[in-house]
Amino acid sequence: MLVSSKGQVSVETLVAVFAVIVFFIIVLVQASFINNSASLIESSFSEKDSCLKLSSLLSQVYSEGKGSSIIASLNHPATIFGEQKIIFVGEQMCYFIAITNDKNLLPGEVRIFNDGEVGVEQI
């Protein structure tokens, strides 16, 4: 015998609705974590790309010899440690081959030149 009461919701229905809501909350939280991870990875790759680009340009100007010059664009702040031959862009680090001084660079145009020693200046 079926008993139907208008206006009443069974316990099973409430549990099912609650389970669906919890499931969607878990999916939203997971999607948020994945999105954050993707953003961090993209930022890390961009910093590494900038670091390698600057390293390559410093080494190129050094190997071309006195009188060579290149103008480049930086997307991230960079710190050059000349004595250690290390560049830091964010948390990324790369090495270069050149004789230069320490320098802090901001995003924007830079001129890399060789006048016997490789120099870098903001434009």
N, C-alpha and C positions, 0 to 999 in steps of 0.2 A: 504494500500500500504506500503510495506517494503522498507526502504531505507538503503542500506548498503554502508558504506564508509570504504574503506581500510585505516588502519593506524590511525583510530580514536578510542578512548576508551571512553565509555559513563561514565557519572558522577556516575551512579549506580554501575558500575564495580569498579571504584576507591574507592567509599565508602565501598563496600563489602570487598575489599582487605585490606583497612585501618582497618576495624572492625576486620578482622581475625588476623592481626598483633597485634593490641591492645589486643585482647583476649589472644594470645600466650604470650605476655609480662606479662600480669596479672597472667597467670598460672605459668610462670617462677619465678616471684617474690614470689608468694604464696609458691611454692615448696622450695624456698630458705629459707623462714621464718620457714617452717615446719622442714627443715633439721637442722637449727640453734637451734630450740627448742628441737629437739630430742637429739642433742649433749649436750645441757645444762642439760637435764634431765638425760642422761647417766652419765655425769660427777658428778652430784649431788648424784646419787645412788651409784656410786663408792666411793665417799668420805664418805657417810654415812656407807657403808659397812666397810671401813677401820676404821672408828671411833668406830663402834660397836665391831669390832674384837679386837682392842686395849683395849677397855674398858673391854671386857670379859676376855682377857688375864691378865690384871692388877688385876682384881677381883679374877681370878682363882689362881694366884700366891699368893695373899694375903691370900686367904682361905686355901691353902695347907700348909701354915705355913713356919716357918724359915727353910732355906736350899733349898727351891724349886726354880727352874729356868726354863725358857722357852726361846727358840730362835724363833723369828718371823720375817717376812718380811713385811715392810710397803711399800705401793704403792704411798702414798701421804705424804707431810710434816704434822706433827702433833705438837700441843702444849698442854702440860699437865699442868693444874693448880692444884697442890696437895692439897692446903688448901681448895679450893672450890670443889674439886673432880669432875672437869670438863675437858673434852678433846675437843679441836677444831681441826677438819680436814677440811681445806677450810672454807666453811660457815656452815658446819655441827657441831653439838654439841652433846655430850653424857656424861653421868655420869658414875662413877665407885665407887666401894667400896674398898678402900685401903688407907694406910697411905704412902704418898710419897711426893717428892719434885717437884717443878716446873721443866719442861724440855721441850726444843724444839728439835724435832726429824726430821731428813731428811729421804727421801725415802731410803730404803735399809734394811739390817739386823739389828735387835736390840735384845738385851738380857734383859729379864725382870727377876729379881731375888728378893728373899726375905731373907734379913739378919736381920730380926727384923723390918725392914722398907722396903717397896717395892722400888726397884731402877730400873732405865732403862738406858741402855748405848748403844750407837751405836757400831756396830762391824765393 
